[in-house]
Amino acid sequence: MQILRLDHVSDGRHDPAIKDYYIGPSFLGKMPPEKNLDTFRGILRDKDTVDVFDWWLSLVKDGLPPKKSSILLRDMGRFAKNIGLVICTPDGKAQFRLAGSGIEELAGRSLGGFDVNEASPLSTELCQLAWQTQIEERRLRYYTRDLRHFDKEYRNVCILELPVSDGDLGRYKYVLSYITALPTPH
């Protein structure tokens, strides 16, 4: 398993909005070893994020991400307001198709149609890495950042991104995002 910290991605160091950056195991038809899943689970910063990860993992079949049609937000209960669904197209665009009210409240705006690549304006290499790891390799991703691109620098968030299988022969790919305010240290 590869867990990649941001300090190993040269371009990411130029984007002060990004704090920590991790890439987890791949789901391309072979289930990752449990120890790799436990290692990834161990970097998640709060119990709710772990619960979302475990829910998503319960939908994985034969080492492949769950299908979009099997992700029912009603099953997410208290987490639904912090769930987003991003569609990724072959031309490299990544747009929110769904953004829960909690995500939009953090951003301070509606995110329908928002291009996610705009969220890291100083990190084009990081966006290309995200495409490779999440879309081509179907890997997990978890990172922390602030929301300075929304003029919300004081709001730090953690973002768990999970691959979703598409049903249209590979033209479009989806990523399920769970976005919450970063827990404050006690």
Secondary structure, 3 states (H helix, E strand, C coil): CCCCCHHHCCHHHHCCCEEEEEEEEECCCCCCCHHHHHHHHHHCCCHHHHHHHHHHHHCCECCECCEHHHCCHHHHHHHHHHEEEEEECCCCCEEEEEECHHHHHHHCCCCCCCEHHHHCCCCHHHHHHHHHHHHHCCEEEEEEEEEHHHCEEEEEEEEEEEEEECCCCCCCEEEEEEEEECCCCC
